[in-house]
């Protein structure tokens, strides 16, 4: 039997080809962008479009001088649009490899999970953006049931879409190791911890941590923690010859540190508009 060369060993998919600090850094950037788009572009943009004046932008909330259904719904709508555009980009740039491909996949998954999860969260708990959207509509119980059911169905569709793309990242050793947990659970914990810490600096106090920061990250993207168990079932193994490799990248690590600093140090306590 011929000895395995160094180049062949490096090409084998496995833990050695997924550099954890780079995975964490990319996850921080993806979560940070998704949150800013939701709060700033979504709620903030709708606030300006409907004649309101921005008051406070934080990592987990946006305060406008007026309240209406469009402002409440806009954050989720922007997340849906972002996820769809990133999905188109990933399909269009077929030669995209490594860190860029993983970043686009995270942007798709995080944005769509946050958006779909909000329907379910507001329908069940009757708080949050979509509870405000349906406020006053009668009968209230029917709207909440409809919101909950739509949240379940849309979240299942997002998980299905994410898994279909995820399995194209995997090589033979990935399947033997139980899938791609190093790409999903690390990202899930990174986002949840980051926004929980940032939420602790929020002027709204621990209420914001429970109802928005932790709910949107740990709750909204919980699919990242459990979806890989369905790889190999309905989503049969699709072994690729060039599985995803996330190498050490100082550029991504620096971007991750900067993004974490902005989310915790600036958006945590919030940016006030006067």
QUIGI-V444873 format. One record per pair of residues at least 4 apart in sequence whose C-alpha atoms are under 8 Angstrom apart, sorted by sequence separation. I is the first residue (numbers start at 1). GAP is how many residues later the second one is. D is the distance in Angstrom with one decimal. If there is no record, write none. Layout:
<<I,GAP,D> <I,GAP,D>>
This chain:
<<4,4,6.3> <5,4,6.3> <6,4,6.2> <7,4,6.2> <8,4,6.4> <13,4,6.1> <14,4,7.0> <15,4,7.6> <19,4,6.4> <20,4,6.1> <21,4,6.1> <22,4,6.1> <23,4,6.1> <24,4,6.2> <25,4,6.4> <26,4,6.2> <27,4,6.1> <28,4,6.0> <29,4,6.1> <30,4,6.1> <31,4,6.1> <32,4,6.2> <33,4,6.1> <34,4,6.2> <35,4,6.1> <36,4,5.2> <37,4,4.8> <38,4,4.9> <39,4,5.2> <40,4,4.7> <41,4,4.9> <42,4,6.2> <43,4,6.0> <44,4,6.4> <45,4,6.2> <46,4,6.1> <47,4,6.5> <48,4,5.2> <57,4,6.3> <58,4,6.2> <67,4,6.7> <68,4,6.5> <69,4,6.1> <70,4,5.8> <71,4,7.5> <73,4,6.4> <74,4,6.1> <75,4,6.4> <76,4,6.3> <77,4,6.3> <78,4,6.0> <79,4,6.1> <80,4,6.2> <81,4,6.2> <82,4,6.1> <83,4,6.2> <84,4,6.3> <85,4,6.2> <86,4,6.1> <87,4,6.3> <88,4,6.0> <89,4,5.9> <90,4,6.7> <96,4,6.4> <97,4,5.3> <98,4,6.3> <99,4,6.0> <100,4,6.3> <101,4,6.2> <102,4,6.2> <103,4,6.2> <104,4,6.2> <105,4,6.1> <106,4,5.7> <107,4,5.9> <108,4,6.1> <109,4,5.9> <110,4,6.0> <111,4,6.2> <112,4,6.0> <113,4,5.6> <114,4,6.2> <115,4,7.2> <116,4,7.0> <117,4,6.1> <118,4,5.9> <119,4,6.0> <120,4,6.1> <121,4,5.8> <122,4,4.7> <123,4,7.9> <127,4,5.1> <128,4,6.6> <129,4,6.4> <130,4,6.3> <131,4,6.0> <136,4,7.3> <138,4,7.6> <139,4,6.6> <140,4,6.3> <141,4,6.2> <142,4,6.1> <143,4,6.0> <144,4,6.1> <145,4,6.1> <146,4,6.0> <147,4,6.0> <148,4,6.3> <149,4,6.3> <150,4,5.9> <151,4,5.9> <152,4,6.2> <153,4,6.3> <154,4,6.2> <155,4,6.3> <156,4,6.2> <157,4,6.2> <158,4,6.1> <159,4,6.1> <160,4,6.2> <161,4,6.6> <162,4,6.0> <163,4,6.1> <164,4,7.2> <165,4,7.3> <166,4,7.3> <170,4,5.6> <171,4,6.8> <172,4,6.5> <173,4,6.1> <174,4,6.4> <175,4,4.8> <180,4,6.6> <181,4,5.5> <182,4,5.9> <183,4,6.6> <184,4,6.2> <185,4,6.2> <186,4,6.1> <187,4,6.2> <188,4,6.2> <189,4,6.0> <190,4,6.0> <191,4,6.2> <192,4,6.0> <193,4,6.1> <194,4,6.3> <195,4,5.8> <196,4,6.5> <197,4,7.4> <198,4,7.0> <201,4,7.3> <202,4,8.0> <204,4,5.7> <205,4,7.1> <206,4,6.3> <207,4,6.0> <208,4,5.3> <209,4,4.7> <210,4,5.6> <211,4,5.6> <212,4,5.6> <213,4,6.3> <214,4,5.3> <215,4,4.6> <216,4,4.5> <217,4,5.6> <218,4,5.7> <221,4,7.9> <222,4,7.1> <223,4,5.3> <224,4,7.7> <227,4,7.6> <230,4,6.8> <231,4,5.2> <232,4,4.4> <249,4,6.3> <250,4,6.0> <251,4,6.2> <252,4,6.0> <253,4,6.3> <254,4,6.3> <255,4,6.0> <256,4,6.0> <257,4,6.2> <258,4,6.3> <259,4,6.2> <260,4,6.0> <261,4,5.3> <262,4,5.0> <263,4,4.8> <264,4,4.6> <265,4,7.1> <266,4,6.0> <267,4,6.3> <4,5,6.6> <12,5,7.8> <18,5,7.3> <36,5,7.0> <37,5,6.0> <38,5,6.6> <39,5,6.3> <40,5,6.7> <41,5,7.8> <47,5,4.9> <48,5,6.3> <57,5,4.7> <67,5,7.6> <96,5,5.7> <97,5,8.0> <121,5,7.5> <122,5,5.1> <126,5,5.2> <127,5,7.3> <135,5,7.7> <138,5,7.3> <170,5,7.0> <174,5,5.1> <175,5,7.8> <181,5,7.5> <200,5,6.6> <208,5,6.3> <209,5,5.5> <210,5,6.2> <214,5,6.6> <215,5,6.2> <216,5,7.0> <217,5,7.6> <230,5,6.7> <231,5,6.6> <232,5,5.3> <260,5,7.9> <261,5,7.2> <262,5,6.2> <263,5,5.8> <264,5,7.7> <266,5,6.9> <10,6,7.8> <11,6,7.9> <47,6,6.6> <48,6,7.4> <56,6,5.8> <57,6,6.5> <90,6,7.6> <121,6,7.5> <122,6,5.5> <134,6,7.8> <137,6,7.4> <174,6,6.4> <199,6,7.7> <200,6,6.4> <202,6,7.1> <209,6,7.6> <231,6,7.1> <10,7,7.2> <47,7,6.8> <55,7,7.7> <56,7,5.0> <121,7,7.6> <122,7,7.0> <123,7,7.6> <199,7,7.5> <202,7,7.9> <54,8,7.9> <55,8,5.3> <56,8,7.3> <122,8,5.5> <123,8,6.8> <54,9,6.3> <55,9,5.4> <122,9,5.1> <134,9,6.9> <170,9,7.3> <199,9,6.6> <200,9,6.4> <44,10,6.7> <54,10,4.6> <55,10,6.7> <118,10,7.6> <170,10,7.2> <199,10,5.0> <53,11,5.7> <54,11,6.4> <90,11,6.9> <118,11,7.5> <119,11,6.3> <52,12,6.2> <53,12,5.2> <118,12,7.0> <52,13,5.5> <53,13,7.5> <196,13,6.1> <52,14,5.5> <90,14,6.4> <166,14,7.9> <199,14,5.6> <89,15,7.7> <90,15,7.4> <198,15,7.9> <199,15,7.9> <40,17,6.9> <47,17,6.2> <87,17,7.4> <196,17,5.7> <39,18,7.1> <44,18,6.9> <86,18,5.9> <87,18,7.5> <126,18,7.5> <195,18,5.5> <196,18,5.3> <39,19,7.7> <43,19,6.5> <47,19,7.4> <86,19,7.6> <195,19,6.6> <39,20,7.4> <44,20,7.5> <123,20,8.0> <124,20,7.1> <39,21,7.1> <86,21,6.6> <87,21,6.0> <123,21,4.6> <39,22,6.1> <40,22,7.2> <86,22,5.7> <122,22,7.8> <123,22,6.5> <192,22,6.3> <195,22,6.8> <36,23,7.0> <39,23,5.7> <123,23,7.8> <35,24,6.6> <46,24,6.5> <47,24,5.8> <83,24,6.2> <84,24,6.9> <123,24,5.1> <124,24,6.2> <35,25,7.3> <46,25,5.0> <82,25,7.7> <83,25,4.2> <122,25,7.6> <123,25,4.6> <192,25,4.8> <82,26,7.4> <83,26,7.1> <122,26,7.6> <191,26,6.0> <192,26,4.8> <44,27,7.6> <83,27,7.8> <120,27,6.4> <121,27,7.5> <191,27,7.5> <43,28,5.1> <46,28,6.3> <83,28,5.3> <119,28,5.6> <120,28,4.5> <123,28,8.0> <42,29,7.5> <43,29,6.6> <82,29,6.8> <83,29,5.6> <119,29,6.2> <120,29,7.3> <188,29,7.7> <189,29,7.6> <43,30,7.7> <120,30,7.3> <121,30,7.9> <188,30,7.1> <43,31,5.4> <80,31,6.4> <119,31,6.9> <120,31,4.3> <42,32,4.6> <43,32,5.2> <79,32,4.8> <80,32,5.5> <119,32,4.6> <120,32,6.3> <42,33,4.0> <79,33,6.3> <118,33,7.3> <188,33,6.8> <41,34,7.4> <42,34,7.3> <117,34,6.1> <188,34,7.0> <42,35,7.2> <79,35,7.4> <80,35,6.2> <116,35,5.4> <117,35,8.0> <38,36,7.6> <39,36,5.9> <42,36,5.5> <79,36,5.9> <116,36,7.8> <188,36,5.7> <38,37,4.2> <41,37,7.4> <187,37,7.6> <188,37,6.3> <37,38,7.3> <38,38,6.5> <76,38,7.6> <77,38,7.3> <116,38,5.6> <117,38,6.3> <76,39,4.8> <116,39,5.1> <185,39,6.0> <38,40,6.2> <184,40,5.1> <185,40,5.1> <37,41,6.8> <38,41,6.1> <184,41,6.4> <37,42,7.0> <76,42,7.5> <113,42,6.3> <116,42,7.7> <112,43,8.0> <184,44,7.9> <34,45,6.9> <113,45,6.4> <112,46,6.3> <113,46,7.9> <181,47,6.6> <180,48,6.7> <109,49,7.2> <179,49,6.3> <109,50,7.9> <179,50,7.9> <179,52,6.6> <109,53,6.0> <108,54,7.7> <73,56,6.3> <72,57,4.9> <73,57,6.5> <105,57,7.6> <72,58,6.7> <72,60,6.5> <73,60,6.5> <105,60,7.7> <72,61,6.1> <105,61,7.9> <175,62,7.2> <69,63,6.7> <70,63,7.7> <201,63,7.7> <69,64,4.7> <159,64,6.8> <163,64,7.4> <167,64,7.4> <68,65,7.7> <69,65,7.9> <163,65,7.6> <198,65,6.4> <199,65,8.0> <194,66,7.2> <198,66,4.4> <202,66,5.4> <203,66,6.1> <171,67,8.0> <172,67,5.8> <197,67,6.9> <198,67,7.6> <201,67,5.1> <202,67,4.7> <203,67,7.7> <159,68,6.8> <163,68,7.2> <167,68,7.8> <170,68,7.4> <171,68,4.9> <172,68,7.8> <195,68,7.6> <200,68,7.3> <201,68,4.9> <202,68,6.8> <170,69,6.0> <171,69,5.3> <194,69,7.9> <195,69,7.7> <198,69,7.4> <199,69,5.8> <167,70,6.9> <168,70,6.4> <170,70,6.2> <171,70,6.7> <194,70,7.5> <198,70,4.4> <199,70,8.0> <164,71,7.0> <167,71,6.1> <168,71,7.2> <169,71,7.1> <171,71,7.2> <198,71,7.7> <163,72,7.4> <167,72,7.8> <168,72,6.4> <171,72,5.1> <26,73,7.7> <30,73,6.7> <34,73,7.2> <169,73,7.9> <170,73,4.9> <169,74,4.9> <170,74,6.5> <168,75,7.4> <169,75,4.8> <27,76,7.5> <30,76,6.5> <31,76,7.8> <34,76,7.2> <26,77,6.2> <30,77,5.7> <34,77,6.0> <27,79,7.2> <31,79,7.0> <30,80,7.7> <128,83,7.4> <127,84,7.8> <128,84,7.6> <118,98,7.6> <117,99,7.8> <114,102,6.2> <117,102,7.6> <118,102,6.9> <114,103,7.6> <117,103,4.8> <116,104,7.8> <117,104,7.5> <115,105,7.8> <114,106,4.7> <113,107,5.9> <114,107,6.0> <113,108,5.4> <113,110,7.5> <110,111,6.2> <60,135,7.7> <59,136,7.2> <59,139,6.8> <60,139,6.7> <59,140,7.1> <60,142,8.0> <102,142,7.9> <58,144,7.0> <102,144,7.9> <98,146,5.6> <99,146,7.5> <61,147,8.0> <97,147,7.1> <98,147,5.1> <99,147,5.5> <60,148,7.2> <97,148,7.9> <98,148,5.3> <99,148,7.5> <98,149,7.5> <61,151,7.4> <60,152,5.8> <60,153,5.2> <59,154,7.6> <13,157,7.5> <13,158,5.7> <12,159,7.9> <13,159,7.3> <14,159,6.0> <28,159,7.9> <13,160,6.0> <14,160,5.9> <23,160,7.0> <27,160,5.2> <31,160,5.9> <12,161,7.5> <13,161,6.4> <20,162,7.9> <24,162,6.6> <28,162,6.7> <23,163,7.3> <24,163,6.2> <27,163,6.7> <28,163,6.3> <18,164,7.5> <23,164,7.1> <27,164,6.8> <20,166,7.9> <24,166,6.3> <28,166,7.6> <15,167,7.6> <59,204,6.1> <59,205,7.8> <58,208,8.0> <59,208,4.8> <60,208,7.9> <58,209,4.5> <59,209,5.5> <57,210,6.9> <58,210,5.7> <58,211,6.5> <59,211,7.1> <58,212,4.1> <57,213,5.3> <58,213,6.4> <56,214,6.3> <57,214,5.2> <56,215,5.6> <57,215,6.6> <56,216,4.5> <55,217,5.8> <56,217,6.0> <55,218,4.9> <54,219,6.1> <55,219,6.8> <23,223,7.0> <22,224,7.0> <22,225,7.0> <22,226,5.8> <26,226,6.3> <29,226,7.0> <18,227,5.9> <19,227,5.9> <21,227,7.5> <22,227,6.1> <25,227,5.9> <26,227,7.6> <29,227,5.6> <32,227,6.5> <17,228,5.2> <18,228,4.7> <19,228,5.4> <22,228,7.9> <25,228,5.1> <28,228,5.6> <32,228,7.6> <17,229,6.0> <18,229,6.1> <19,229,5.6> <25,229,7.9> <27,229,7.9> <13,230,6.2> <17,230,6.2> <22,230,6.3> <25,230,7.1> <26,230,6.4> <29,230,5.8> <13,231,7.6> <22,231,5.9> <25,231,4.2> <28,231,6.7> <29,231,7.8> <32,231,6.6> <13,232,7.3> <21,232,6.9> <24,232,7.7> <25,232,7.2> <28,232,6.5>>
